[in-house]
Amino acid sequence: MLSKEWLKGSFNNIRDSLDYHFEKHHDDKYVKVSNMKQYLDKSSKARKAMKDKTSSSKYYKVENKKNNSRKVIRRYGQKEYILFNRSSKKLYSYGGN
């Protein structure tokens, strides 16, 4: 199940985190999904493409955050982002304004 690519973060459980992030980001310009399955599919594709990025380039902006997390933003084309744990490479958030 794709939800295994997610962490609970500051929420009580993974489902609460997914519900929150889906509601917050499902209508973002570069996300545009109508259900949780689509959101999980799209976040999984973004995670696979961006999880191994460790430095910024003309295509990606990489920000190391506190608590062993990293945010990667795709600069050109679809300007989506992922926030994930550097060790487990699991997601905290996915969006795309």
All heavy atoms as an XYZ file, in Angstrom:
823
protein
N       0.841     -1.184      0.000
C       0.000      0.000      0.000
C       0.887      1.250      0.000
O       1.877      1.317      0.704
C      -0.913     -0.020      1.222
C      -1.818      1.174      1.310
S      -2.765      1.141      2.829
C      -4.365      0.855      2.153
N       0.513      2.231     -0.784
C       1.320      3.431     -0.936
C       1.430      4.252      0.343
O       2.386      5.002      0.519
C       0.751      4.304     -2.058
C       0.878      3.712     -3.458
C       0.120      4.570     -4.468
C       2.328      3.585     -3.869
N       0.491      4.101      1.237
C       0.571      4.872      2.483
C       1.785      4.462      3.315
O       2.190      5.183      4.217
C      -0.711      4.733      3.299
O      -0.895      3.404      3.709
N       2.406      3.341      2.994
C       3.622      2.919      3.695
C       4.813      3.791      3.329
O       5.868      3.680      3.916
C       3.918      1.450      3.419
C       2.887      0.546      4.038
C       3.215     -0.899      3.868
C       2.087     -1.693      4.497
N       2.438     -3.029      4.829
N       4.632      4.674      2.352
C       5.682      5.618      1.980
C       5.593      6.895      2.812
O       6.372      7.814      2.620
C       5.591      5.958      0.492
C       5.864      4.781     -0.399
C       5.748      5.092     -1.879
O       5.333      6.214     -2.238
O       6.087      4.214     -2.675
N       4.636      6.946      3.741
C       4.398      8.141      4.546
C       4.756      7.907      6.003
O       4.694      6.787      6.508
C       2.921      8.537      4.463
C       2.593      9.256      3.205
C       2.443      8.695      1.961
C       2.390     10.650      3.033
N       2.153      9.675      1.042
C       2.114     10.886      1.674
C       2.406     11.735      3.904
C       1.862     12.152      1.173
C       2.147     12.991      3.413
C       1.882     13.190      2.046
N       5.091      8.997      6.689
C       5.298      8.998      8.132
C       4.159      9.766      8.793
O       3.523     10.600      8.149
C       6.624      9.684      8.477
C       7.879      8.960      7.995
C       9.091      9.862      8.125
C       8.083      7.681      8.785
N       3.946      9.523     10.063
C       2.870     10.235     10.761
C       3.253     11.665     11.105
O       2.384     12.510     11.306
C       2.425      9.481     12.004
C       3.436      9.468     13.121
C       2.870      8.780     14.336
C       3.818      8.969     15.506
N       3.171      8.871     16.781
N       4.550     11.955     11.150
C       4.991     13.304     11.490
C       4.451     13.730     12.838
O       4.528     12.980     13.809
N       3.863     14.902     12.911
C       3.345     15.419     14.175
C       1.904     14.984     14.450
O       1.298     15.410     15.425
C       3.420     16.950     14.174
O       2.639     17.472     13.124
N       1.364     14.112     13.595
C      -0.013     13.640     13.755
C      -0.049     12.380     14.607
O       0.971     11.744     14.856
C      -0.633     13.389     12.379
C      -0.774     14.652     11.570
C       0.281     15.105     10.788
C      -1.939     15.391     11.608
C       0.171     16.274     10.050
C      -2.063     16.564     10.882
C      -1.000     17.008     10.099
N      -1.246     11.973     15.032
C      -1.392     10.778     15.865
C      -1.080      9.498     15.108
O      -0.648      8.514     15.694
C      -2.799     10.695     16.449
C      -3.042     11.760     17.495
O      -2.131     12.163     18.203
N      -4.275     12.228     17.577
N      -1.344      9.500     13.795
C      -1.101      8.313     12.989
C      -0.968      8.728     11.519
O      -1.221      9.885     11.160
C      -2.217      7.274     13.180
C      -3.584      7.855     12.909
O      -3.861      8.345     11.821
N      -4.458      7.806     13.907
N      -0.573      7.801     10.681
C      -0.346      8.092      9.263
C      -1.640      8.525      8.581
O      -1.641      9.439      7.760
C       0.280      6.870      8.559
C       1.698      6.640      9.084
C       0.317      7.067      7.045
C       2.332      5.343      8.638
N      -2.736      7.892      8.909
C      -4.014      8.243      8.270
C      -4.396      9.697      8.521
O      -4.847     10.393      7.609
C      -5.132      7.300      8.758
C      -6.442      7.522      8.067
C      -6.307      7.198      6.606
N      -7.362      7.829      5.846
C      -7.712      7.476      4.632
N      -7.070      6.510      4.032
N      -8.663      8.090      4.003
N      -4.208     10.157      9.753
C      -4.504     11.564     10.061
C      -3.609     12.497      9.245
O      -4.063     13.520      8.739
C      -4.319     11.853     11.557
C      -5.404     11.239     12.416
O      -6.435     10.775     11.877
O      -5.226     11.226     13.655
N      -2.346     12.131      9.114
C      -1.419     12.935      8.315
C      -1.849     12.972      6.854
O      -1.904     14.041      6.232
C       0.002     12.365      8.425
O       0.886     13.084      7.591
N      -2.181     11.816      6.301
C      -2.626     11.757      4.908
C      -3.908     12.558      4.684
O      -4.009     13.290      3.701
C      -2.855     10.306      4.480
C      -1.600      9.518      4.136
C      -1.940      8.034      3.983
C      -0.949     10.056      2.886
N      -4.860     12.407      5.583
C      -6.114     13.156      5.451
C      -5.850     14.658      5.443
O      -6.385     15.395      4.616
C      -7.093     12.803      6.575
C      -7.688     11.419      6.428
O      -7.627     10.840      5.318
O      -8.222     10.909      7.436
N      -5.002     15.108      6.372
C      -4.683     16.528      6.456
C      -3.998     17.019      5.180
O      -4.382     18.035      4.596
C      -3.774     16.794      7.665
C      -3.255     18.209      7.693
C      -4.026     19.241      8.213
C      -1.995     18.523      7.170
C      -3.553     20.552      8.223
C      -1.519     19.815      7.169
C      -2.298     20.824      7.696
O      -1.832     22.112      7.693
N      -2.958     16.304      4.732
C      -2.194     16.755      3.563
C      -3.001     16.648      2.273
O      -2.878     17.493      1.392
C      -0.862     16.013      3.477
C       0.095     16.469      4.534
N       0.243     15.798      5.724
C       0.892     17.551      4.608
C       1.113     16.441      6.473
N       1.522     17.512      5.820
N      -3.856     15.643      2.163
C      -4.727     15.551      0.995
C      -5.655     16.768      0.953
O      -5.779     17.431     -0.077
C      -5.544     14.259      1.013
C      -6.620     14.229     -0.035
C      -6.300     14.009     -1.362
C      -7.951     14.456      0.296
C      -7.287     14.000     -2.347
C      -8.945     14.447     -0.666
C      -8.608     14.217     -2.000
N      -6.303     17.068      2.074
C      -7.221     18.215      2.110
C      -6.495     19.522      1.817
O      -7.019     20.392      1.129
C      -7.928     18.306      3.457
C      -9.048     17.315      3.624
C     -10.123     17.433      2.555
O     -10.546     18.557      2.216
O     -10.540     16.392      2.036
N      -5.284     19.660      2.333
C      -4.529     20.888      2.145
C      -4.008     21.042      0.710
O      -3.985     22.145      0.177
C      -3.354     20.918      3.124
C      -2.548     22.193      3.060
C      -1.492     22.240      4.130
C      -0.739     23.563      4.042
N       0.324     23.654      5.027
N      -3.588     19.942      0.075
C      -2.856     20.040     -1.188
C      -3.542     19.454     -2.421
O      -3.047     19.614     -3.529
C      -1.486     19.368     -1.048
C      -0.610     20.004     -0.030
N      -0.133     21.283     -0.150
C      -0.123     19.530      1.145
C       0.617     21.579      0.898
N       0.627     20.536      1.705
N      -4.684     18.779     -2.268
C      -5.268     18.089     -3.428
C      -5.619     19.038     -4.571
O      -5.641     18.646     -5.729
C      -6.490     17.255     -3.024
C      -7.731     18.055     -2.823
N      -8.006     18.717     -1.647
C      -8.763     18.318     -3.657
C      -9.158     19.337     -1.760
N      -9.642     19.126     -2.968
N      -5.855     20.294     -4.238
C      -6.237     21.255     -5.272
C      -5.096     22.215     -5.641
O      -5.307     23.174     -6.371
C      -7.465     22.047     -4.803
C      -8.254     22.624     -5.964
O      -8.234     22.036     -7.059
O      -8.885     23.686     -5.774
N      -3.882     21.941     -5.149
C      -2.722     22.752     -5.533
C      -2.555     22.709     -7.044
O      -2.881     21.710     -7.693
C      -1.434     22.225     -4.887
C      -1.327     22.525     -3.400
O      -2.240     23.157     -2.836
O      -0.313     22.112     -2.806
N      -1.996     23.769     -7.591
C      -1.871     23.918     -9.039
C      -1.219     22.707     -9.718
O      -1.656     22.276    -10.775
C      -1.064     25.174     -9.343
C      -0.913     25.474    -10.814
C      -0.183     26.781    -11.031
C      -0.052     27.075    -12.505
N       0.688     28.320    -12.737
N      -0.180     22.162     -9.123
C       0.532     21.054     -9.766
C       0.209     19.694     -9.152
O       0.860     18.708     -9.466
C       2.033     21.315     -9.758
C       2.384     22.490    -10.626
C       2.699     23.723    -10.078
C       2.351     22.385    -12.007
C       2.996     24.801    -10.885
C       2.642     23.462    -12.824
C       2.963     24.670    -12.253
O       3.247     25.744    -13.050
N      -0.792     19.633     -8.302
C      -1.253     18.345     -7.764
C      -2.571     17.984     -8.437
O      -2.666     16.972     -9.116
C      -1.383     18.378     -6.230
C      -1.951     17.068     -5.707
C      -0.032     18.671     -5.576
N      -3.607     18.771     -8.234
C      -4.908     18.606     -8.899
C      -5.385     17.159     -8.958
O      -5.402     16.532    -10.004
C      -4.873     19.182    -10.315
C      -4.759     20.677    -10.373
C      -6.034     21.325     -9.931
C      -5.958     22.821    -10.149
N      -6.955     23.540     -9.427
N      -5.768     16.620     -7.813
C      -6.338     15.274     -7.747
C      -7.685     15.349     -7.044
O      -7.959     16.290     -6.306
C      -5.399     14.279     -7.031
C      -4.111     14.091     -7.824
C      -5.109     14.707     -5.607
N      -8.512     14.346     -7.260
C      -9.849     14.385     -6.671
C     -10.082     13.322     -5.599
O     -11.120     13.341     -4.951
C     -10.911     14.250     -7.767
O     -10.725     13.054     -8.472
N      -9.135     12.410     -5.419
C      -9.322     11.403     -4.374
C      -7.979     10.970     -3.792
O      -6.918     11.281     -4.338
C     -10.120     10.199     -4.894
C      -9.425      9.487     -6.029
O      -8.283      9.063     -5.911
N     -10.112      9.356     -7.158
N      -8.032     10.264     -2.691
C      -6.822      9.869     -1.964
C      -5.928      8.950     -2.800
O      -4.711      9.070     -2.759
C      -7.206      9.196     -0.644
C      -6.011      8.827      0.212
S      -5.035     10.229      0.800
C      -6.096     10.830      2.106
N      -6.509      8.043     -3.548
C      -5.704      7.129     -4.388
C      -4.859      7.924     -5.373
O      -3.664      7.652     -5.544
C      -6.625      6.154     -5.125
C      -5.929      5.349     -6.213
C      -5.487      4.006     -5.735
C      -5.016      3.088     -6.842
N      -3.746      3.383     -7.435
N      -5.456      8.904     -6.029
C      -4.711      9.738     -6.972
C      -3.606     10.510     -6.252
O      -2.495     10.645     -6.771
C      -5.652     10.709     -7.683
C      -6.619     10.052     -8.623
C      -7.663     11.023     -9.148
O      -7.908     12.084     -8.566
N      -8.299     10.652    -10.246
N      -3.913     11.016     -5.060
C      -2.929     11.757     -4.281
C      -1.744     10.858     -3.911
O      -0.585     11.247     -4.048
C      -3.583     12.340     -3.025
C      -2.657     13.179     -2.177
C      -2.249     14.434     -2.602
C      -2.204     12.724     -0.948
C      -1.402     15.223     -1.825
C      -1.367     13.493     -0.166
C      -0.970     14.738     -0.604
O      -0.132     15.502      0.174
N      -2.031      9.648     -3.464
C      -0.968      8.710     -3.112
C      -0.140      8.318     -4.335
O       1.088      8.222     -4.251
C      -1.553      7.468     -2.438
C      -2.070      7.673     -1.023
C      -2.844      6.448     -0.558
C      -0.935      7.990     -0.070
N      -0.800      8.088     -5.470
C      -0.071      7.756     -6.695
C       0.860      8.887     -7.104
O       2.026      8.666     -7.425
C      -1.036      7.460     -7.854
C      -1.759      6.136     -7.719
O      -1.317      5.280     -6.921
O      -2.796      5.973     -8.397
N       0.346     10.094     -7.082
C       1.136     11.249     -7.515
C       2.272     11.534     -6.533
O       3.387     11.847     -6.939
C       0.226     12.464     -7.673
C       0.778     13.474     -8.632
C      -0.300     14.361     -9.177
C       0.273     15.184    -10.307
N      -0.670     16.131    -10.836
N       2.006     11.427     -5.249
C       3.065     11.661     -4.261
C       4.142     10.588     -4.357
O       5.327     10.869     -4.182
C       2.488     11.722     -2.843
O       1.988     10.475     -2.412
N       3.750      9.360     -4.671
C       4.711      8.275     -4.827
C       5.642      8.526     -6.018
O       6.860      8.323     -5.933
C       3.977      6.944     -5.008
O       4.900      5.897     -5.163
N       5.086      8.979     -7.118
C       5.911      9.287     -8.298
C       6.886     10.421     -8.002
O       8.057     10.357     -8.383
C       5.024      9.639     -9.485
C       4.311      8.451    -10.065
C       3.390      8.850    -11.191
C       2.580      7.642    -11.641
N       1.543      7.986    -12.597
N       6.410     11.450     -7.315
C       7.287     12.569     -6.965
C       8.384     12.111     -6.008
O       9.550     12.475     -6.160
C       6.472     13.697     -6.344
N       8.020     11.292     -5.048
C       8.994     10.770     -4.087
C      10.083      9.981     -4.796
O      11.269     10.162     -4.528
C       8.285      9.892     -3.050
C       9.205      9.283     -2.026
C       8.429      8.295     -1.146
N       9.348      7.360     -0.549
C       9.773      6.245     -1.117
N       9.353      5.895     -2.305
N      10.623      5.462     -0.491
N       9.695      9.111     -5.710
C      10.682      8.305     -6.440
C      11.626      9.183     -7.257
O      12.824      8.909     -7.342
C       9.981      7.295     -7.342
C       9.384      6.143     -6.578
C       8.611      5.202     -7.468
C       7.922      4.157     -6.607
N       6.846      3.475     -7.304
N      11.097     10.243     -7.844
C      11.914     11.120     -8.678
C      12.841     12.013     -7.854
O      13.921     12.369     -8.323
C      11.012     11.988     -9.556
N      12.445     12.364     -6.636
C      13.166     13.400     -5.908
C      13.838     12.957     -4.617
O      14.622     13.703     -4.053
C      12.213     14.565     -5.619
C      11.629     15.158     -6.885
S      10.710     16.711     -6.707
C       9.346     16.293     -5.673
N      13.608     11.738     -4.153
C      14.093     11.326     -2.833
C      15.607     11.250     -2.721
O      16.154     11.381     -1.631
C      13.481      9.992     -2.418
C      13.944      8.796     -3.218
C      13.242      7.530     -2.759
C      13.530      6.360     -3.650
N      14.857      5.831     -3.550
N      16.310     11.041     -3.813
C      17.766     10.914     -3.756
C      18.498     12.204     -4.080
O      19.726     12.211     -4.152
C      18.229      9.789     -4.688
C      17.749      8.429     -4.206
O      17.727      8.210     -2.984
O      17.383      7.593     -5.049
N      17.772     13.293     -4.254
C      18.403     14.582     -4.516
C      19.031     15.094     -3.219
O      18.378     15.134     -2.185
C      17.398     15.613     -5.040
C      16.649     15.170     -6.288
C      17.586     14.982     -7.448
C      16.814     14.548     -8.679
N      17.600     13.834     -9.634
N      20.313     15.451     -3.283
C      21.010     15.910     -2.086
C      21.542     17.331     -2.219
O      21.938     17.937     -1.236
C      22.185     14.975     -1.746
O      23.066     14.912     -2.862
C      21.685     13.580     -1.395
N      21.562     17.859     -3.435
C      22.026     19.232     -3.612
C      21.185     19.918     -4.681
O      20.630     19.278     -5.565
C      23.509     19.261     -3.986
O      23.732     18.563     -5.185
N      21.134     21.223     -4.584
C      20.333     22.001     -5.531
C      20.991     22.015     -6.901
O      22.204     21.891     -7.035
C      20.173     23.436     -5.021
O      19.413     23.456     -3.841
N      20.180     22.148     -7.905
C      20.645     22.259     -9.283
C      19.693     23.216     -9.990
O      18.800     23.779     -9.367
C      20.624     20.893     -9.965
O      19.290     20.462    -10.166
N      19.856     23.356    -11.273
C      18.913     24.237    -11.974
C      17.521     23.622    -12.049
O      16.555     24.312    -12.325
C      19.432     24.620    -13.356
C      19.474     23.521    -14.366
C      19.979     24.080    -15.682
C      19.820     23.089    -16.805
N      20.190     23.666    -18.089
N      17.398     22.321    -11.772
C      16.107     21.645    -11.842
C      15.448     21.415    -10.480
O      14.243     21.254    -10.399
C      16.241     20.305    -12.556
C      16.721     20.461    -13.970
C      18.019     20.117    -14.310
C      15.895     20.979    -14.953
C      18.476     20.275    -15.614
C      16.340     21.148    -16.255
C      17.633     20.795    -16.577
O      18.072     20.968    -17.865
N      16.262     21.370     -9.418
C      15.738     21.070     -8.086
C      16.332     22.026     -7.056
O      17.500     22.405     -7.160
C      16.085     19.637     -7.655
C      15.475     18.594     -8.531
C      16.186     18.025     -9.573
C      14.166     18.167     -8.322
C      15.617     17.069    -10.397
C      13.590     17.213     -9.138
C      14.318     16.668    -10.170
O      13.749     15.727    -10.968
N      15.522     22.380     -6.075
C      16.008     23.134     -4.932
C      15.933     22.198     -3.732
O      14.859     21.649     -3.438
C      15.150     24.369     -4.685
C      15.619     25.188     -3.509
C      14.752     26.424     -3.327
C      15.235     27.209     -2.118
N      14.314     28.307     -1.811
N      17.044     21.989     -3.069
C      17.113     21.071     -1.934
C      17.368     21.873     -0.670
O      18.300     22.669     -0.608
C      18.229     20.025     -2.142
C      18.352     19.120     -0.927
C      17.970     19.207     -3.399
N      16.512     21.676      0.326
C      16.640     22.361      1.613
C      16.708     21.323      2.720
O      15.779     20.534      2.881
C      15.437     23.267      1.870
C      15.187     24.312      0.811
C      13.865     25.047      1.017
O      13.139     24.744      1.989
O      13.559     25.915      0.194
N      17.811     21.300      3.456
C      17.897     20.436      4.621
C      17.200     21.132      5.774
O      17.436     22.297      6.047
C      19.343     20.124      4.971
C      19.960     19.182      3.973
O      19.343     18.211      3.567
N      21.182     19.462      3.558
N      16.312     20.410      6.418
C      15.512     20.958      7.519
C      15.952     20.315      8.829
O      16.722     19.362      8.838
C      14.027     20.658      7.296
C      13.471     21.198      5.990
C      13.249     22.662      6.088
C      12.456     23.175      4.892
N      12.248     24.598      4.972
N      15.407     20.821      9.913
C      15.694     20.224     11.216
C      15.048     18.845     11.312
O      14.243     18.464     10.472
C      15.214     21.135     12.339
C      13.719     21.372     12.339
C      13.340     22.316     13.449
C      11.827     22.517     13.405
N      11.338     23.330     14.474
N      15.407     18.116     12.329
C      14.830     16.787     12.601
C      15.038     15.807     11.459
O      14.159     15.020     11.131
C      13.338     16.886     12.935
C      13.085     17.725     14.166
O      13.922     17.780     15.059
N      11.952     18.386     14.214
N      16.219     15.865     10.824
C      16.582     14.883      9.803
C      15.625     14.880      8.617
O      15.359     13.846      8.011
C      16.673     13.479     10.412
C      17.400     12.508      9.492
O      18.313     12.889      8.779
N      16.985     11.256      9.502
N      15.076     16.031      8.251
C      14.182     16.072      7.101
C      14.780     16.915      5.983
O      15.685     17.716      6.199
C      12.797     16.588      7.489
O      12.861     17.922      7.924
N      14.285     16.695      4.792
C      14.745     17.407      3.605
C      13.534     17.764      2.768
O      12.604     16.973      2.613
C      15.690     16.511      2.802
C      16.177     17.129      1.507
C      17.191     16.245      0.793
N      18.430     16.282      1.549
C      19.230     15.250      1.707
N      18.956     14.097      1.148
N      20.328     15.344      2.413
N      13.553     18.972      2.213
C      12.500     19.405      1.291
C      13.134     19.547     -0.084
O      14.176     20.177     -0.238
C      11.912     20.743      1.736
C      10.752     21.205      0.872
C      10.128     22.475      1.447
C       8.900     22.893      0.683
N       8.281     24.090      1.269
N      12.508     18.937     -1.068
C      12.982     19.036     -2.446
C      11.867     19.644     -3.282
O      10.732     19.181     -3.259
C      13.381     17.658     -3.021
C      13.846     17.786     -4.464
C      14.466     17.006     -2.178
N      12.215     20.688     -4.001
C      11.257     21.394     -4.852
C      11.709     21.264     -6.294
O      12.867     21.550     -6.618
C      11.187     22.893     -4.470
C      10.804     23.038     -2.994
C      10.205     23.626     -5.383
C      11.095     24.400     -2.421
N      10.823     20.809     -7.152
C      11.119     20.729     -8.581
C      10.964     22.141     -9.142
O       9.894     22.735     -9.071
C      10.150     19.762     -9.260
C      10.579     19.354    -10.638
C       9.538     18.472    -11.309
N       9.108     17.354    -10.511
C       9.387     16.091    -10.797
N      10.110     15.781    -11.844
N       8.912     15.126    -10.046
N      12.029     22.698     -9.704
C      12.034     24.099    -10.128
C      11.326     24.345    -11.448
O      10.647     25.336    -11.610
C      13.468     24.606    -10.272
C      14.237     24.717     -8.996
C      15.612     25.258     -9.324
N      16.505     25.256     -8.186
C      16.833     26.328     -7.498
N      16.310     27.491     -7.785
N      17.688     26.245     -6.496
N      11.518     23.489    -12.424
C      10.970     23.725    -13.756
C       9.897     22.693    -14.062
O       9.850     21.642    -13.449
C      12.078     23.658    -14.810
C      13.116     24.714    -14.604
C      14.354     24.409    -14.085
C      12.826     26.044    -14.884
C      15.303     25.398    -13.869
C      13.765     27.033    -14.667
C      15.002     26.701    -14.162
O      15.915     27.684    -13.948
N       9.076     23.006    -15.031
C       7.974     22.090    -15.325
C       6.984     22.133    -14.182
O       6.532     23.186    -13.783
N       6.684     20.995    -13.628
C       5.754     20.939    -12.499
C       6.483     21.360    -11.237
O       7.451     20.726    -10.839
C       5.202     19.537    -12.336
C       4.283     19.129    -13.464
C       3.631     17.807    -13.200
O       4.168     16.972    -12.502
N       2.469     17.616    -13.769
N       6.038     22.410    -10.615
C       6.690     22.916     -9.411
C       6.086     22.256     -8.179
O       5.444     22.902     -7.364
C       6.602     24.424     -9.363
C       7.407     25.055    -10.464
C       7.430     26.547    -10.359
C       8.281     27.103    -11.483
N       8.297     28.548    -11.480
N       6.320     20.971     -8.062
C       5.817     20.246     -6.910
C       6.939     20.094     -5.897
O       8.102     20.335     -6.204
C       5.264     18.882     -7.334
C       6.249     18.021     -8.055
C       5.593     16.880     -8.809
O       4.488     16.469     -8.457
O       6.206     16.405     -9.756
N       6.590     19.695     -4.682
C       7.610     19.494     -3.668
C       7.274     18.279     -2.815
O       6.123     17.850     -2.737
C       7.755     20.736     -2.776
C       6.628     20.910     -1.799
C       6.658     20.288     -0.559
C       5.511     21.669     -2.122
C       5.610     20.422      0.331
C       4.476     21.819     -1.232
C       4.527     21.195     -0.015
O       3.485     21.317      0.862
N       8.326     17.747     -2.196
C       8.156     16.703     -1.191
C       8.948     17.120      0.040
O       9.976     17.786     -0.057
C       8.612     15.304     -1.676
C      10.101     15.272     -2.000
C       7.777     14.848     -2.858
C      10.652     13.879     -2.251
N       8.452     16.755      1.188
C       9.172     16.886      2.441
C       9.271     15.482      3.001
O       8.247     14.804      3.152
C       8.411     17.814      3.406
C       9.047     18.029      4.781
C      10.414     18.679      4.662
C       8.136     18.874      5.658
N      10.499     15.027      3.258
C      10.662     13.636      3.671
C      11.783     13.489      4.684
O      12.628     14.367      4.848
C      10.905     12.739      2.458
C      12.223     12.970      1.758
C      13.304     12.140      1.986
C      12.371     14.015      0.863
C      14.507     12.359      1.353
C      13.569     14.236      0.217
C      14.653     13.405      0.462
N      11.802     12.345      5.340
C      12.836     11.993      6.288
C      14.054     11.517      5.505
O      13.937     10.654      4.637
C      12.317     10.897      7.222
C      13.349     10.460      8.216
O      14.245      9.694      7.890
N      13.218     10.945      9.436
N      15.229     12.072      5.804
C      16.436     11.723      5.050
C      16.842     10.272      5.245
O      17.396      9.667      4.336
C      17.596     12.633      5.445
C      17.448     14.023      4.884
C      18.641     14.850      5.223
N      18.596     15.210      6.631
C      19.217     16.243      7.158
N      19.949     17.024      6.417
N      19.125     16.505      8.439
N      16.608      9.694      6.413
C      17.014      8.309      6.668
C      16.079      7.302      6.015
O      16.513      6.437      5.259
C      17.061      8.038      8.175
O      17.979      8.888      8.794
N      14.793      7.412      6.312
C      13.824      6.430      5.813
C      13.341      6.743      4.404
O      12.797      5.886      3.731
C      12.615      6.369      6.742
O      11.877      7.580      6.665
N      13.516      8.003      3.960
C      13.037      8.484      2.664
C      11.515      8.381      2.538
O      10.966      8.288      1.458
C      13.737      7.773      1.515
C      15.247      7.856      1.637
C      15.922      8.247      0.402
C      17.400      8.442      0.688
N      18.243      8.259     -0.402
N      10.837      8.409      3.690
C       9.383      8.418      3.711
C       8.888      9.853      3.796
O       9.560     10.725      4.354
C       8.856      7.591      4.882
C       9.102      6.103      4.707
C       8.471      5.317      5.830
C       8.666      3.835      5.637
N       7.952      3.067      6.665
N       7.692     10.084      3.272
C       7.137     11.425      3.150
C       6.501     11.947      4.432
O       5.845     11.209      5.156
C       6.065     11.440      2.060
C       6.534     11.154      0.639
C       5.356     10.897     -0.254
C       7.370     12.303      0.130
N       6.681     13.249      4.635
C       5.905     14.002      5.618
C       4.822     14.793      4.906
O       3.744     15.007      5.425
C       6.780     15.002      6.379
C       7.752     14.402      7.351
C       9.115     14.523      7.156
C       7.302     13.735      8.481
C      10.022     13.989      8.068
C       8.193     13.192      9.396
C       9.543     13.328      9.169
O      10.432     12.801     10.073
N       5.140     15.279      3.686
C       4.200     16.118      2.961
C       4.499     16.072      1.460
O       5.631     15.794      1.046
C       4.300     17.571      3.453
O       3.331     18.388      2.826
N       3.464     16.353      0.664
C       3.585     16.483     -0.791
C       2.606     17.561     -1.233
O       1.465     17.593     -0.789
C       3.243     15.155     -1.486
C       3.018     15.297     -2.952
C       4.079     15.577     -3.810
C       1.753     15.212     -3.495
C       3.871     15.746     -5.175
C       1.532     15.351     -4.857
C       2.603     15.631     -5.683
O       2.385     15.795     -7.024
N       3.078     18.471     -2.070
C       2.222     19.523     -2.562
C       2.769     20.104     -3.868
O       3.751     19.591     -4.402
N       2.159     21.161     -4.340
C       2.617     21.692     -5.607
C       2.033     23.003     -6.046
O       1.279     23.055     -7.004
N       2.362     24.070     -5.382
C       1.941     25.403     -5.836
C       2.942     25.975     -6.805
O       4.082     25.738     -6.760
C       1.761     26.353     -4.667
C       0.426     26.151     -4.001
O      -0.502     25.668     -4.605
N       0.355     26.516     -2.748
